[in-house]
């Protein structure tokens, strides 16, 4: 079974072996049952009697094993039989059995939440927090925390009475028990500064623990409680106490060092004084892995100050002579970031950069020019004397960013560079072949040169550049900018000067990149994956939330009853959304999809009593389905054809994109970027496309994140996309954002809620639109089709010979749409009325509904409409 062979045919024979007295053999039989019970649920019932018998065995190991195994077998039929043995084991005399039963309650809640609540297991679990055995307390806390994470209502709330019990148990339980308790305590908000100090005092000894997870969990609690402590002396002492354990973490193996460094990166952004005197421990060792070195560099920049900058610059200068190119680049850029951060040290930083330029190592020189451009922007009219030195390296530049930086410097200081026109002219010769970044900078720099020196040479150059940028290019950004400059120069040169030569804002230090609210969120998740990814948990983990129970579940039945003239009377059933939590690349069929079977638990993990209910978002598999709309034809893409559209799969938005290689070469290194847009859509990861052979195609799902890249102005469905590969220029194309991709699975409303919401919104918030080319062929088919896009049926009534459907949908940030569809079956024309608190989104909503009704109801020809 372990090597993957199907031995389910032996199920009955193996079940007979359960009666054995041999504990090791019994464990193997139980392991087999966990694996095959789901595929043989009827036969698994045969094992129930033995489970119940084993749960009353004199040996506590066997009692615990029986309950643990029953919890791991995720079969509904067995779940009913688990309740009585579980209730006994929760009150067992042996603490080992009680702690195993506590975890089993969390597993049972994951299978059947209602059963757990009805049988009083949650109360029994809360009682175990008062248990005299610390490990039972720790497991009860772990189980309650897990249940709370998968529930939408408060279940586990720590009170001051519970707090003292947990702090007492903290000193006596095992290291992982301490982690469970500390993580739960981190959610407790102290009533005042005195209670916060008391909690910190009890938790501080955990900083000396040998287990890194315990140390980081303790640091998390102390940081959170420090927000409430008002005494500066207490805060200062705590900062001193936290420094040694954090430094000790850096003597562990590289993988733990990396996790510690990612957490320290967050800590020093919030409390830089904790490690202000410990910068030397972050100096890179020659044998550190590259990922550790990169993190140390980041922290050194954050801790750099006027007091230690000389030490730091010596280190950075040393790193800039290493052999690892990426590390050298990062070190050179770090010198520039220190210059931008510390005004007094800027001159020393520039001296170091000039010394590195004299080494004449190509990638060092190019990186130095990039950061010097930023230093010029930070300190205008201060260090321009070094421009002559930079110009000596002009011929060696071959990287787009370095070229663009040098061109910016020449254009910005054209009046101080005697041969600025000659220098720019050397770049203009290759203008059509240059990347977009360089072309844009060349265009702007040439305009600056012309405005500062309006002589014959620059005049000819500007004419050539504008011609190239408007006629010879396919890049819309470059073309638009060139047209703007051209019109400015031809209509009002003085206005052009005011625009192009306007004083630029001084750039600031970027070493504390994280937004303060995001930083607080991440600090509350220290010692978890969230603090390593520097992303909030909801960005990479999907959980199945158990909603509060509804009393009128008969709403799921769509059988028609009486009709009336208003939505408040004669409302028949609706089809609720599926609440199944499935993997991100499996589409959810709506409406009323049955709950998906829970994923098969990790066998060894479950037998060890571990919990595996966190479901990470899977890498999407290559999708299949109907052809995608072509957005970049092969005639425009030099043989490359790109087809794509936004889709929603199981609560997440993906960009379904297909590439067809009609060229004669292999295309690889595909990358994608999205311009700012109304919904702030941006790529949630790298574009996963393997090298594309000539004549082949590839299709992939790219996870998307919303509200990351918001554009100002009126809402628009326009999505501007840029795609590049290693063999071709950047391709730009436009797509449309279908608003229904944002309709959430939580858009279903109860009848009473719908009515109250409809009445509460003023008439000004009601809009309607006719879709004359849509025809409803079947009410049931239309309801089912719309439910698949999370437009949920609420009620139906008759109005003359027409059907009126009431439906609801919701987009992120809780914006509801209350919908009234009026149509006669088989007759062209559907009227859609909507009420919503957000008027700006109405136009996009009607676009989405027209699209859904077009494909869900059918489209008729104009002749048929006229005849009707």
N, C-alpha and C positions, 0 to 999 in steps of 0.2 A: 504493500500500500504506500509506503514512504517513497519508493522510487517511481511511483506514478502508475503502477499497473492496476487494472480494475479487478478487485477481488470481492466485489459486492455480492457475487453469487454464493459466497460462503457465509452470508449474514446469519442465517438461522443456526448454522453450526457454531459460529463464534459466540452468538448470544447464549448458547447452552453452556459455554465455558465460564459464564459469569458467576456460576455457583462456587467456583474454586475458592479455597481458603488462602491460596498463594497471593500475597499482596502485589507482587511485581506482575504476575500474569493478569490479575484483575485490572491493573492500570492499563495494560496493553489492550485488553478487551474494551475498556471504556474509551480508549483513544480511537479504536476502530469504530465504535458506535457513533462517536461524535462526527466522524468523517462520512459515514454512510446513512445515518438516520434520516437525513433530508431526502435522499433519493429512495429510501424504503420506509416511509412514515408508518405504513400499516404494520410492517414487521417490527418496527421500533417499539410499538406498544407492548410486544412480548417481553421487553426488558423492564417494564415499569415495576412489576412486582418485586423483582430483584433490587431495583433502586430503592424502593420503599423499605424493603427488608434491610438493605445495607445501611440505610440512614438511621436504623435503630441498633446497629451492631455495637457490641461492647467496645470495640477498638475505635477510638476517636479518629484515627487516620482514615479508616474505611467510611465512617459516617461523613467526614468532610469530603472525601473523594466522590461519594455517591451524589451529594448535593451539588458539588462543583460540576460534575459531568452532566447532571440533569439540566443545569443552567446553561451549559455549552451546547446542548442539543436543541437547536432552534426550530422545534416542531410544535405547532400549536396543540396538537393532541396530547403531547406529553406535558405541556405547560400546566394543564389543569391538575395533573397528578403531582406536580412539584410543590404545590402550595402547602399541603399539610406537613410533609417532611421539612420544608423550609421554615415553617413557623416553629416547629420543634427545635430545629437546629439553631435558630436565632436566640433561643432561651437555653441552649445546651449548657451543661456544667463545664465543659472543656472550652477554654478560650480559643484553641485552634479551630474548633468547629464553628464557633460564633464568628470568628473573623472571616472564615471562608463563606459562611452564609451571608454575611454583610455584602460581599462582592457579588454574590449570586443574585441579590435583590436588584442590583443595578443591571445585571444581564437580563433578568426577567422583565424589568421596566422597559428595556429596549425592545423586547418581543411583544409585550402586552401591558401597556401603561395603565389601562383601566383596571386590569386584574390586580395590579400592585396596590392601587389606591383603594379598591373595594375591600381587599383582604387585610388592610391596615398595616402593610409592610413598611410604609414610609414612617409611621409612628414608631414601629418597632426599631427601625433603623436610627431614628432620633434618640430613642431610649439608650441605644448602645453607646452614644457619646458619653453617657455617664458611667460606662463600664469601668470596672476596676483594673482591667488589663489594657495597657497602652496600645498594644497592637490591634486589639478589637476596636478601640477608639479611632485609630488611624485608618483602618479599613472602612469603618462606618463613615468617616469624613470623606474618604475617597469615593465611596459609592454615592453619597449624597451630592457631592460636587459634580459627579458624572451625570446624575439624574437631572440636576439643576441646569447643566449645559444643554440638555436635550429637551428642556421644558420651557414653555413661554411664560409660566407663572411662578411666583416665588415659592420655593420648596425648602431650601436650606438657608436660613437666615441666622447668623451668629448674634446672639444676645450677650449682654455682659455676664450673665450666668454661665452660658456655654463657653465664653471666652476663657474664664478662669480654669475650666476643666481641660480645655485644649492646651493651654499653656502649661498645665501640670503634666499632662500626658507627653508633652514635647520632650521632656528631659529623659524619659524612660524608654521610648519606642525605638525601633530600628531606624537606620538612616533614611530609607525610602518612606517609612511612616512619618518621619519628621518632615520630609518634602511635602507629603500630602497635607499635613496639618498647616505648615507654613504657607503653602499656596492658598489654602482656604482662609487663613488669617489675613492674607493680603487683601481680601475683599471686604474686610471689616473696617468701617470708618469710626474712629474713636470719637467719643462724645466731646472731649475737650483736650487741652494740652497735657493735663495731668495724666489722663488715661493713656494718651499716646506715649508719654515718657515711661509709664509703667510697662506697656507692651514692649517698647524698645529695650528696656532694661532686662526683661525676661528672655528676649530673643537674641540679644547681643552675644551670649556665650556660644551660640551656634556658628558665629564667625570663625571660631577656632576648629571647626569640624574638618575631618580629613576628606570628606566627600564634597566635591565641587558643587554638586547640585544643592546640597544643604546650605553651603556658603552663599551661593547666588540667591537662593530663596530668602535667606535671612537679610541679605543686602536689600532685596526688593521691599521687604516689609519696613525696614528702617528708613529707606528713602521715602516711602509713601507716608509713614507716620511723621517724618521730619517736617512735612508740609504744615502740620498742625502745631508743632512745637514752637513756642514764641521765644524761649530763652536762647539768646545767641551763644552763650557759653556751652549749653547742652549740645546745640547744633555743631559747634566747633569741635567739641570732644568726640562726638559721633563721627565726624569726618575723619578725625585722626585714627579712630578705631577701625574704620572701614578700609583704610589704605593698606595695612600689612596683609590681610587675607586676599585682597585683590591682586597684590604683587605676587603673593605665593602661587596663585593660579597660573602665573606665567612661567613657572618652573615645571609644569606638567608636560605631557606629551603634546606634539604640535596640534593635534585635532582639538584637544581641550583648550590649548592656548588660543586657538582661533575663536572658539565659542566665547571664551573669556574676553578676548579683545573686542569682539562685536558688542558684548554687553558693556564693557568699559567705555567704548565709543559713545554709547548713549548716556552713561553715567556722567562722563566729563562734560557733556553738553549741558547737563542740568546742574551739576555741582563740580566745577573745575577745580575747586580748592582741595578736593579729596586727594587728588594725585598731583597737585601742582609741584610738589618737591620731589616727585618720583620719576621725572622724565627719563632718567638714565636707564631704568628697567625696560624702556621701550626702544632702546637702541638695538638695531638689528645685528644678529650674530651671523657669521658667514655661512653657517649650516642651517639657518632657518628656512623652511619652505617658503616659496614665493607668496603664498596666500597669507602667511603670518607676517612677512615683511611689509606687504601692502597695507595691512591693517595697522601695523605699528607706525608706519608713515603718517596715516590719517590722524592717529592719536597724538603723535608728536606735533603736528601742525596745530591741533586744538590746544595743546598744553604750552606751545611756544609763547614766550613773554620777553619783555625787554631784559629781564634778569638772566634768562638762560639762552638767549638767541645765538650767542657766539658758539656755545657748545653744539647747539642744534645745527647751525650752518656748517660747522666742521664735519659733522656726521653726514649731512646731505651731500656735501662736496665729495666726501669719500664714496658714498653710494653712487654718485654720478660717474665713477670710473669702474663700476662693476661690469660683469659680462652680460648679465640679463638685461636685454634691451628695454623690456616693459618696465622693469624696476628702475632703470636709469631715467627713463622718461618721467616716471612718477616722482622721482627724487628731484629732478630739475624743476618740474612743475610745482613741487612742494616749496622750493626756494622762492618762487614767484608768489605763491600764496602767503608765505610768511611776510614778504615785502608789502603785500596789499593789506595784511592784517595789522602789522606793526609799523607805524609811520617812522618812528625813530630808527628802526633797523633797516629801513628801505635801502639806504645808501650802501650798507654792508652787503645786503642781499644782491644788489646790482653788481658790486665788485666781484662777488663770487661767480655770478653769471658770466661776466666778461672774461674771467679767468677760464671758465669752462669753454667759452666760445673760442678762445685761443688754442685750445687742444685740437680743434679742427675735426673732431669726430662728428660725422654728418648728422646723425639723429640727435646728438646733444645740442648742436648748434640750432637745429630746427625747433626743438622744444624750447630752447632759451629764447628764441625770437618770439615764439607764441606767448610766453609769460611776460616778456618785456613789453609787448603791446598792451597787456592788461595793466602793467605798472604805469605806463604812460597815461592810460585812462584814469588810473587812481590818483596820480600826482601830475596833472597837466603842467607843462612849462617848467619842469623841474630837472629832469634828467635827459633832456634832448641832445646833450653834447655827445652821447654815445651812439648817435645815429650813424655817424661815419664808420664806426667799427662794424655795425650791423650790415651796412651796404657792401662791405668787403666780402661777405658770405653769400651774396646774391646768387651767384652762379651755381651754388651747391644745393639750392632749395629744390626739392622734388615732391614734397608732401603738400596736399591741398591746404591744410590748416596753416602750415608755416608760410606758404606762398601768400595766402590771404592776409596773414598778419603783417608780413613785410609790405605788401601793397597798401594796406591800411596806413602803416607808418609813413610811407612815401607820400600818399595822398594827404594825410592829416598835416604833415610838416613840409609840404611842397615848397613853401616860400623860403624855407631855411636850407633846402637841398638844391644846390646850383644846377645839377644835371638831372633833376627829378623827371623831366620829360623823356630823357634818354633811358633812364631806369625803367619807367613804365612801358616805354616802347619795346623794350626787350621782352616783356611779358605779352604784349599785344600780338606778337608774331604767331603765337600758338593759341590765341583766344578761342577759336572754335573747338579745339580739342580739350580745353581746360574743364575741370569739374565746375558745377554750378556755383559752389562757394567762391571759387577764384574769379569766375566771370562776374559775379555780383560785386565783388570788391574792386575788380578792375574798372567796372563801369562807374562806380561811385568815386573811386580815386581819380579817374580821368576827368570827371566833371569838376571835382575839387580843384585839380590842377588848372583847368581852363578858367575857373572863376577867380583863382588867385593870380594866374599869369595868362591873361587873355591875348597871347601872341599867336603868330601864325602856326608854329609847331603844334602847340596844344589844340589849336582850332582844327587842324587836319586830323589829329588823333581822335578828338571827340566825335568828329563826323564819321570816322571809320568804326569807332566803337559802337555808336548809336545805330549805324547801319547793320553791323554784325548782330547786335543784340535785339533788333526788331525784325529783320528780314531773314537772317540765317539760322535763327534758333527755334527750337520747339518748346523751350522752357517758359511756361506762362509767367512765372515770377520775374524772370530776367526781362522778358518782353514788356511786361507792365511797368516795371521800374524804368526801363529805357524810354518808354513813351511819356511817362510822367516828366522825366528830366528834359526830354526833347521839347515838350510843350512849355515847360517852365522857362527854358533857355530862349525859346523863340518868342514867347509873349512878354515875359518880364524877368530879365536877368537879375534885377535887384531882389525880386521875390525868391528867385532860385538861390541867391546867396543866403538869404534869411533862412531858407529851408535846409540847404545842404551844409552850410558852414555854421549852423546854429551851435551854440555852446552845448556840449554833451554832459549829461549827468555823470557825476563821479561814481564809479562802481565801488561796491563795498566788499568786505571780506565774506567769503562764502563757506568758511570752514564749519559753521553751524548750520548745515543745510536744512535740517528737519524743522517743520512747522511745530510750534510749541504744543498745540493740541495733540498732534501725532506723537510727539516726543513723550508727553504724559501717558498716552495710550500704550506706547512701547515699554515705558518704564514699569507700568502696571503688569507687563507680561515678561519681565526679566526672567531668565533661566528657562524660557520656552523657545520654540522655533521662531516665534514672532520677533524676538530680540536678535536673532541671528539674521533673518531675512530683512529686518528693519521694515516690516510691513505688518499692519494689524491682522489679527487671526482670520477675520472674515475675508481677507483678500486671497487666502490660499487654502482655507479649510471650509468644507461645506458640512453642515450638521443637519440631521433630520430633527426638526422641532416638533414636539408633541403639543398640539393646540389644546386649549381647554375643551372639555366635552360639551357638545351641543345636545340639548334635550330633544329637539325635533329632527332626528335623523331621517324621518320619512321624507325630508326635502330632497333626498337623493333619488326618489322615484319620479320619473317624468310623465307618469300617467296623467292624462288631461282630466280636469274636473269641470265645474261650471265656469262660465265666463261672466264678466261684468264690465261696466263702462269705465271703472277707475282701477288703478293698480292696487288700491287698498282692499278690494273685494275680489273673491273668486280667484285667488292666486294659486296657480298650480306649481308643481315641483320644479326644482332646478337641478342641473347637473353639476355637482361640486367639483372643484379642481382636485386633481390627484395630489395626495400628500406624500406620495412615495418618494423617498430620497434615493435616487439612483446615481450612478456614475455620470460625470459631466458629459460624456460623449454618447449617451443613450437617450434618444428622444422620448419624451413622455407623451403617451397617447391620452388625449382628453376627449370627452369628459369622463368623470367617474371611473378613472383607471384604478384597478385594485392596487392595494399597497404592494410594492415590489418586495419579493422575499429578501430578508436581510442577508448581507454578504456572509459567506462562510467564514467563521472566525479562524484565527491562527491557532492551530491545534496545540502546539507546544506551549504557546503563550497562555492559552486559556487553561491548560492543565496546571501551569505554574501559578494560576490565580491572577494573571495580568488582565487588564481591560483593553479592549481593542475597538472601542466604538467610535473613535475619531476617523472620519472618512476623508482622506485627502482628495483634492481634485485631480483626476487622472490626466495624463497626457492624452489629448484627443487622438483618436485613430483616424486614418484616412477615410473621409466620408464617401458615401456613395449616394446617389439620388438623381433627381431630374437635372438636365443640363442647366448650367448657370448662365446668366446674361453676360454677354461679351462686353467688357469695358475698355479693353485696349486691343483693337484688331491687329492681326499680324502685319497688315500693310503699314500701320503706324509704328509697331514695335519691332521693325526690322526682322520679322520672322517669328517674334515671340508674341503669342496671344494670351491675354489674361482675362479670365472670367471670374466673377465673384459676386457675393451678396451676403448681407448680414442675416444670421439665423439665431434662433433661441433654442437651446437644448437643455432641458432639465434645470431651468432657472438661471442659466448662464448664457451670455451673448457670445457668439463666435463669428469670425469672419470666414466664411466658406469660400476658399479661393483655389482656382485651378490654373495651371500653367501648361501651355502647349508649345513645345520647342520645334518651330519650323525652320530653324537655322541649320547650318552645317557643322556647328561646334557644340561642345558640351557647355551648358550653362550651370554655374554654381554660385554659392555665396549669396543667395537671395536674402534681401532685407526689405523691411516695409516700414513706412511711417505715415501717420495720419495728421492732417492739419487740424488746427483748432476747430471745434464744431459745437453745435447747440447742446449736445448731450455729453460733451467732454470725452468722447470715445478715444481710447488709445490702446495700443497692443499690450496684452497682459503677459507677453513672453516673446521669445525669439521665434521667427518664422522657421518652421521645421520642414525644409524641402531638401531632399537629397539631390546630388548632381543630376541634371536633366540631360539625358542623351539626345542626340538629334532624332527628330521624328517621334519622340515620346512625350507623355504628359504626366503631370502629377497634381493631385488634389489634396488639400489639407484643411484642417480646422484650426484657426488661430484664436486662442482665448482673448476676449476683449475686457477691458475695465472701463467703467463709465465715470464721468465727472472728474477726470484727471486733466483735461485739455480743453477747457471751456472757452468758447468764443463769445465776445460781447455782442450786443445788438439783438435784433428780432430773431425769434426761432426760425430755423431753416432746416430742411431735410438734406442739404448738400453735405456730402462727405468727400473731401479732397484727399487723394491717396498718392503716395510716391513709392515706387518699387524700384530697387536696383539689384544688379548682380555684378559679378566680377568681370564680365565680358562686355557689357553694354552700358550706355549712359543711363541716367536716372529717368524712369518713365513716370509721367504724371497723368492721372485720369480722375474723373469725377464719378462718384457713386451716389445713390440716394439712401438715406437712413429710413428704413420702414419703422414707423413709430410702434407698430404692434410687436416688434422685437423687444420692446421695453415693458410690454404689459406683463405684470407680475403674477405669480401663482397665488398671491394673497388678495387678488382683486375681487373675489367672491363676497357678496354682501347678503346678509339676511334680509328677509322681506321688510321687517320693521325698520331696520337700519336704512334700507334703500328709501323707504317712504319718508323717514325723518330727514335724511340728507336732501332729498328732492325738494321738500317743503322749506328747508332751511336756506337753500340757495335762492337769491333774488331772481326775478324774471330776466334781468339784464344778463344773467349768466347762462341763458338758454339760447342755443343756436340750432339751426336746422339746415339740411341740404338734401337735394334730390339727386338720386343716381339713376337717371332714366334708362341706362343700358343694362342694368342688372335685373335679373328675374329670379324669384324664389321658386324653385321647383318642388321643394319639400321643406316644411318647417323643421322637422327632426334633423334632416341632413344639414340644414343651415346652422341650427343650434350646435350640432356636433362639430361642424367645421370651425365655427367661431370659438368654441370652447378649447379647441386644439391650439388656438392663439391666445388663450387666457382672456377671452371675452365671455363672461359667465352669464348664463340664463337665470333670471330671477322669477319672471312671471309672464303670463300671456292672457290677452283678452280679445274679444271680437268687437269690431267697430264697423257696422254695416257688413259689407262682404270682405272686409280686410282683417288680417291678423295683426295685432299690435304686440310686439315682444319688448319686454323690459330686461335690460342687461346691464352688467357693470364691468368695469375694467379699472386697473390702477397702474400708474407708472411710478418709478422710484421717487423717494421723498414724499410718499403718501398722497399723491395727487389722484383723486378718484374721477372717473368719467361715468355719469349716469346716463344710460342710453335708452332711447325709445325708437324701435324700428317698426315702420308701418309698410305692409306689402300685401298684395293679393296673390295667392299661390298661382303660378303659371302666367301671371300678367306682368309685362315689363314695367319697371319703375319701382324703386325702393326709396322711401323717405327716412332719413336718419336725423333724429333730434338728440341733442346732448346737453347736459348741464354739468358744469365743472367750475371749481373755484379759480382755475387758471385759464383765463381767457386767451392768453398769448398762444397756448398750445392747440387751440381749436382747429386752425387750418391744417396743422400736421395730423391731427386726429382724423379729420375727414379724409385726408389723403390715404391714411392707413385703412380706414373702414371701406373706402371705395375699392382699394386693392383686395381686401379680404372678401368683400361681397362679389367682386368680379370673378375671383377664382373659386369661391365657395358656392355661389348661386347660379353661375352661368351668365354669359353675355349674349344679348340678342342683337341682330342687325337693325339698322335704322329703318329699313323697309317694314320689318315686323313691328317696330314701335309705331310707325305711321299707321299701319293697318289696324293695330290694336286701338 
